[in-house]
Amino acid sequence: MINGAPINVQDYGAVGDGTTDDTAAFTAAITACPNGGTIVLAANKTYLISSLYTNKNVRFQGQGFWYSTNAVFGNSGWLNPANYGGTVMKFTATSGIALKIGVNGGFASGVGIENIMILGPGTGTSIGLQIGNASNEGAVGAIVTNVIVANFKTGYVAQDIFESAHTRLIVRGCDTGIVCENDSNNNEFYTCEVQFSTVDAILLDESRGNSFFGGLIQNCINKGIRTLNSAYGNKFYNIWMENSGAITDAIDFASGTQCVVFGGLVAKGNVKIGATNCTIQNLYMTNNASIETTAGGIYARFINSKPSGTTTLNGSYPIIIQDEYVTTSVLNADYMTLGLTNLGTARLNQRTSSSCVNGVATVVAEGGLLGVGTFTSAYLTLVAGAKSTDPNTQFSDLVLWYGSGSTPTVISSQARGTPATRTYTVGSLNFQTLLVNMSADTYNVSSMNLFVQGT
């Protein structure tokens, strides 16, 4: 072998006929390949392998592939030789990891795989491709280019890898698609794709600063994009999510902070925010797709997005809505700041809570940034509850006003005392600030609803 020349698996006994076990030949090729070297797989060969692990800094290079099956995990079409070709690594392992790339006791630089189809057995619990390992076997600058992983329980796992690039990584027919976990940080994914997942299309678990640019999530059910366990700073730009009839949560930021969705499409399912300081911007939503925040979704920001279903916001801290094209929204919070623009009908529910003492619900315009438009009507309904001796759950002196500065124009005022339903109606206004203020009294707040009808 010429020093530094690529290693060809054919030279180490690989047959590539789809029936001969080529595991030993691949193991020999890996042993012979120096760190930083390339292992070449031939065109139009299907290599049958049980499982494979390399702890060296190497790359696998194929010659491209084709396939015609696009179905769920275990579909018989995946294993029909008439339905795929090119450079194919066909794995038989039904548990563990089919192809694992990592370095013992350190971080590999520049490991990777390109132009190869990784095909699974269609049964069991195995992972198709994993780069890195939580046991100090990570990777920096890994490269995954033009690779399809299909017919495994889990398609691709990045574990403890950093600053790595994935371009046209395709995962099809795997219950879980792409996973970043165990401090896989600052990685990039370009025009990647997940189809026919049934658990998670993309899952980020304790991983930070990862970015997804373009790409497709299609024909998936259950979860689309999900974050867990201190996954923060992850960003998704122009992800197209469509034809996912049974998907429940297209986006589920269940934990973490400062995650961002910019642009793209959600054809169906909820956008659910349970993490702090998250932003949804320029997202187009169809087929009754909705936005919902859960208890942890504090300081969530929704900008120039278009949900077609009901928007339900539940939080204990400010939630910003800017240029939000909603038809119906239900907003529940104890303290909420809303910049409402281009609304159809919005309703703010101030819930009974000990934290409502001196609570303020505000619709604001900040230097024109969150400008509130002209409304045909706006009115507030307050329902008093049972008498209470707890000053933390009492109210009075309900004041509804608009304007700005130290001397706002008062619309309506109600003195403390009588438990009743009080409704205040505002005509057509173009206002900067609409504020509802509650202070202590002797009656609980049963409910408070602010209705705003846009022009």
C-alpha positions in Angstrom: 0.0 0.0 0.0 1.2 3.5 -0.8 1.8 5.5 2.3 -1.2 7.7 2.9 -3.3 6.1 0.2 -7.0 5.3 1.0 -7.8 1.8 2.3 -10.1 -0.2 0.0 -12.2 -2.8 1.8 -12.1 -5.0 -1.3 -8.4 -5.4 -0.7 -9.1 -7.0 2.7 -11.6 -9.6 1.5 -14.9 -7.7 1.3 -17.2 -9.2 -1.2 -20.2 -6.9 -1.2 -22.8 -9.3 -2.7 -25.3 -8.7 0.1 -25.1 -12.3 1.4 -21.5 -12.9 2.4 -20.6 -11.6 5.9 -18.0 -8.8 5.3 -17.6 -7.9 9.0 -14.1 -9.4 9.3 -12.9 -7.6 6.1 -14.1 -4.3 7.4 -12.4 -4.9 10.8 -9.1 -5.7 9.0 -9.4 -2.6 6.9 -10.0 -0.4 10.0 -6.9 -2.0 11.7 -4.8 -1.2 8.6 -6.0 2.3 8.2 -3.9 5.0 9.9 -5.4 7.8 11.9 -6.6 10.5 9.6 -7.0 7.9 6.8 -10.0 7.1 4.5 -11.7 3.7 4.1 -13.1 3.4 0.6 -16.3 1.3 -0.2 -16.9 0.4 -3.8 -19.8 1.4 -6.0 -22.8 -0.9 -6.5 -21.9 -3.1 -3.6 -24.0 -4.2 -0.6 -21.8 -5.1 2.3 -23.4 -7.4 4.9 -22.1 -6.6 8.4 -23.2 -7.6 11.9 -21.9 -4.5 13.7 -18.8 -2.3 13.4 -16.9 -0.1 15.8 -13.8 2.0 15.1 -11.9 3.9 17.8 -9.6 5.5 15.2 -9.8 8.8 13.5 -10.9 7.6 10.1 -13.5 8.4 7.4 -15.8 6.0 5.5 -16.2 7.0 1.8 -18.8 5.5 -0.5 -19.8 6.3 -4.1 -23.4 7.2 -3.6 -26.7 5.3 -3.4 -30.3 5.0 -4.5 -33.5 3.7 -2.9 -37.2 3.6 -3.7 -38.7 2.6 -0.3 -40.1 5.2 2.0 -42.0 3.6 4.8 -42.0 2.9 8.6 -39.5 0.8 10.5 -39.9 -2.9 9.7 -41.6 -2.4 6.3 -40.6 -5.3 4.1 -39.7 -3.0 1.2 -36.6 -1.9 2.9 -34.9 -5.3 2.7 -35.9 -6.0 -0.9 -32.7 -5.8 -3.0 -34.7 -4.5 -5.9 -35.4 -1.3 -3.9 -31.9 0.0 -3.2 -28.4 0.0 -4.6 -25.1 1.9 -4.9 -22.8 1.8 -1.8 -24.8 0.0 0.9 -23.7 -1.1 4.4 -26.4 -3.6 5.4 -26.3 -4.4 9.1 -27.9 -7.4 10.8 -27.5 -6.3 14.5 -30.8 -6.0 16.3 -29.4 -4.5 19.4 -26.6 -2.1 20.3 -25.0 0.1 17.7 -24.6 -1.0 14.1 -21.9 1.5 13.1 -20.1 3.4 15.9 -17.3 5.9 15.3 -15.4 7.2 18.3 -11.9 7.5 19.9 -11.0 5.8 23.1 -10.0 8.2 25.8 -10.2 11.4 23.8 -11.8 13.4 21.0 -11.4 12.5 17.3 -11.0 15.3 14.8 -12.4 15.0 11.3 -14.0 11.5 11.6 -16.8 11.0 9.2 -18.8 9.2 6.6 -20.1 10.2 3.2 -22.1 8.9 0.2 -23.3 5.7 1.9 -26.6 4.0 2.7 -26.8 2.4 6.1 -29.6 -0.2 6.1 -31.0 -1.9 9.2 -32.6 -5.2 9.9 -36.1 -3.8 10.5 -36.5 -5.4 14.0 -35.0 -5.0 17.4 -33.7 -1.9 19.2 -30.4 -1.2 17.4 -29.0 2.3 16.5 -27.9 2.8 12.9 -25.1 5.3 13.2 -23.5 6.8 16.3 -20.6 9.2 16.4 -19.0 9.8 19.8 -19.8 8.3 23.2 -20.5 9.7 26.6 -17.6 7.7 28.0 -15.0 10.2 26.8 -15.1 9.0 23.2 -16.3 12.2 21.5 -15.5 13.9 18.3 -14.7 17.5 17.1 -15.3 18.5 13.5 -16.9 15.3 12.4 -18.3 15.3 8.9 -21.5 13.4 7.8 -22.3 14.1 4.1 -25.0 12.5 1.9 -25.8 9.6 4.1 -29.1 7.8 4.6 -29.8 5.7 7.7 -32.9 3.5 7.3 -34.9 0.7 9.0 -33.4 1.0 12.6 -35.1 1.6 15.9 -33.0 4.8 16.1 -31.4 6.3 13.1 -28.5 8.7 14.1 -27.1 9.6 17.5 -24.5 12.3 18.1 -23.1 11.8 21.6 -20.6 14.2 23.1 -19.5 15.7 19.8 -18.7 19.3 19.0 -18.5 21.7 16.0 -19.4 18.9 13.5 -21.2 19.4 10.2 -24.0 17.2 8.9 -25.1 17.8 5.3 -28.0 15.9 3.7 -28.2 13.4 6.5 -31.4 11.5 5.7 -33.2 9.2 8.3 -36.1 7.2 7.1 -38.1 4.4 8.6 -36.6 4.8 12.1 -38.8 5.2 15.2 -36.5 7.9 16.4 -34.7 10.0 13.8 -31.8 12.3 14.8 -30.6 12.5 18.4 -28.1 14.9 19.9 -27.3 14.0 23.6 -24.7 14.0 26.3 -23.3 17.5 25.7 -23.3 17.4 21.9 -22.8 21.1 21.4 -22.4 23.7 18.6 -23.1 21.2 15.7 -24.7 22.1 12.4 -27.2 20.3 10.3 -27.8 21.4 6.7 -30.9 20.3 4.6 -31.3 17.1 6.7 -34.4 15.0 6.6 -36.5 12.7 8.8 -39.4 10.7 7.5 -41.7 8.1 9.1 -40.5 8.4 12.7 -43.0 7.4 15.3 -41.4 8.7 18.5 -39.2 11.8 17.9 -38.0 13.1 14.5 -35.4 15.3 16.1 -34.5 15.0 19.8 -32.0 17.3 21.6 -31.3 16.0 25.1 -28.8 18.0 27.2 -27.2 19.4 24.1 -26.6 23.1 23.4 -26.0 25.6 20.6 -26.9 23.2 17.7 -28.3 24.7 14.5 -30.5 23.1 11.8 -30.7 24.9 8.5 -33.5 23.9 6.1 -34.6 20.3 5.9 -37.7 18.3 6.1 -39.8 16.4 8.7 -42.5 14.5 6.8 -44.9 11.6 7.4 -44.0 11.5 11.1 -46.2 10.9 14.2 -46.0 11.8 17.8 -43.1 14.4 18.2 -41.4 16.5 15.5 -38.7 18.6 17.2 -38.2 18.0 21.0 -35.8 19.4 23.6 -35.1 17.9 27.0 -32.8 18.4 30.0 -31.0 21.7 29.8 -31.0 21.8 26.0 -30.5 25.5 25.4 -29.6 27.8 22.5 -30.7 25.3 19.8 -31.9 27.0 16.6 -34.1 25.7 13.7 -34.2 27.7 10.5 -36.8 27.1 7.8 -37.7 23.5 8.7 -40.5 22.2 6.6 -42.9 19.9 8.6 -45.7 18.5 6.4 -47.9 15.4 5.7 -47.7 14.4 9.4 -51.3 13.5 10.0 -50.9 11.9 13.4 -48.2 14.2 14.8 -49.2 15.7 18.2 -46.4 18.2 18.9 -44.6 19.5 15.8 -42.3 21.4 18.2 -42.0 20.6 21.9 -39.4 22.7 23.7 -40.0 20.7 26.9 -36.9 21.9 28.7 -34.0 24.2 28.3 -33.8 27.8 27.4 -33.3 30.2 24.5 -34.3 27.9 21.7 -35.4 29.5 18.4 -37.6 28.6 15.5 -37.2 31.0 12.5 -39.3 30.5 9.4 -40.6 27.2 8.1 -43.9 25.4 8.1 -45.9 23.4 10.6 -48.7 21.7 8.7 -50.3 20.1 11.8 -49.7 19.7 15.5 -48.9 21.9 18.4 -46.0 24.2 18.9 -45.5 23.7 22.7 -43.1 25.8 24.7 -42.1 24.6 28.2 -38.7 26.2 28.2 -37.6 29.7 29.1 -36.8 32.6 26.7 -37.8 30.7 23.5 -38.7 32.5 20.3 -41.0 31.4 17.5 -40.7 33.8 14.5 -42.0 33.9 10.9 -43.5 30.4 11.3 -46.4 29.5 9.0 -48.9 27.1 10.5 -51.8 25.3 8.7 -54.5 22.6 9.3 -55.5 23.9 12.8 -51.9 23.9 14.0 -51.7 25.6 17.4 -49.4 27.3 19.8 -49.3 26.4 23.5 -47.1 27.3 26.4 -46.8 25.1 29.5 -45.9 26.1 33.0 -42.2 26.3 32.3 -42.7 28.4 29.1 -41.7 31.7 30.6 -40.6 34.8 28.7 -41.7 33.1 25.5 -41.8 35.3 22.4 -44.0 34.7 19.3 -43.2 37.1 16.4 -44.9 37.4 13.0 -46.1 33.8 13.1 -49.4 32.4 11.8 -51.1 29.6 13.9 -54.3 28.4 12.4 -55.6 26.8 15.5 -56.2 28.1 19.1 -53.3 29.8 20.8 -53.1 28.8 24.5 -50.4 30.5 26.6 -50.0 29.5 30.2 -47.2 31.1 32.2 -46.2 32.9 35.3 -43.9 35.4 33.6 -44.1 37.8 30.6 -45.0 36.4 27.2 -44.5 38.6 24.2 -46.7 38.3 21.1 -45.6 40.6 18.2 -47.3 40.7 14.8 -49.1 37.4 15.6 -51.7 36.6 13.0 -54.1 34.5 15.2 -57.8 34.0 14.8 -58.5 32.8 18.3 -56.2 32.8 21.4 -56.6 31.8 25.0 -54.0 33.4 27.1 -53.6 32.3 30.8 -51.0 33.9 33.1 -50.5 35.5 36.4 -48.1 38.2 35.0 -48.1 38.7 31.2 -46.8 41.3 28.8 -48.3 41.1 25.4 -47.5 43.0 22.2 -50.6 42.2 20.2 -50.7 43.1 16.5 -53.0 41.9 13.7 -55.2 39.9 16.0 -58.6 38.5 15.2 -60.0 37.8 18.7 -57.8 37.5 21.7 -58.8 36.6 25.3 -56.6 37.0 28.3 -57.5 34.9 31.4 -56.0 36.1 34.7 -56.2 33.1 36.9 -56.9 33.1 40.6 -53.5 32.7 42.3 -51.7 34.0 45.4 -49.3 35.6 43.0 -52.1 37.9 41.7 -51.7 40.4 44.5 -50.9 43.7 42.8 -50.7 41.7 39.6 -50.5 43.6 36.4 -51.6 42.3 33.0 -50.4 44.6 30.3 -50.8 45.1 26.6 -47.8 47.3 25.6 -46.1 49.0 22.8 -42.4 49.5 23.4 -41.0 52.3 21.2 -43.2 51.2 18.4 -41.6 47.7 18.4 -44.7 46.0 19.6 -47.2 48.5 18.2 -50.8 47.6 19.0 -53.2 48.3 16.2 -56.7 49.7 15.9 -59.4 47.7 17.6 -63.2 47.7 17.0 -63.8 46.9 20.6 -62.0 46.0 23.8 -63.6 45.1 27.1 -62.8 43.5 30.3 -64.9 41.2 32.4 -64.1 40.6 36.1 -65.9 38.0 38.2 -65.4 38.2 42.0 -65.1 35.0 43.9 -65.7 34.1 47.5 -64.8 36.4 50.4 -61.2 35.8 51.6 -59.1 36.8 54.5 -55.9 36.2 52.7 -54.6 39.5 51.3 -52.6 37.7 48.7 -55.7 36.6 46.9 -57.8 39.7 47.1 -58.6 42.5 44.7 -60.2 45.9 44.3 -59.8 49.3 42.5 -60.0 47.8 39.1 -58.6 50.4 36.6 -58.6 49.9 32.8 -56.9 52.6 30.9 -55.0 53.4 27.7 -52.2 55.8 26.7 -48.7 56.1 28.0 -46.6 58.1 30.4 -47.3 59.1 33.9 -50.9 60.3 33.3 -52.7 57.7 31.3 -56.3 58.2 30.2 -58.6 56.2 32.5 -61.3 54.3 30.7 -63.2 52.8 33.7 -62.7 52.4 37.4 -64.4 50.4 40.0 -64.0 50.9 43.7 -63.3 48.1 46.1 -65.9 46.1 47.9 -68.8 44.5 46.1 -68.4 41.0 44.6 -69.9 41.1 41.2 -69.3 40.6 37.5 -68.0 43.9 36.1 -67.7 44.6 32.4 -66.0 47.6 30.8 -66.3 48.3 27.1 -64.0 50.4 25.0 -64.9 51.6 21.6 -62.6 51.9 18.6 -59.2 52.9 19.8 -55.7 53.2 18.5 -53.8 52.9 21.8 -50.2 52.3 22.9 -50.8 50.8 26.2 -53.8 49.0 27.7 -53.3 48.1 31.4 -55.4 46.2 33.9 -54.4 46.6 37.5 -55.5 44.7 40.6 -54.7 45.6 44.2 -55.8 44.1 47.5 -59.4 43.9 48.7 -61.5 41.4 50.6 -62.7 39.1 47.7 -60.9 36.5 45.6 -60.6 36.9 41.9 -62.7 34.2 40.3 -61.8 35.1 36.7 -60.6 38.0 34.6 -61.0 38.0 30.9 -59.8 40.7 28.5 -61.3 40.5 25.1 -59.8 42.4 22.2 -61.4 42.4 18.8 -59.2 43.6 15.9 -60.2 45.4 12.8 
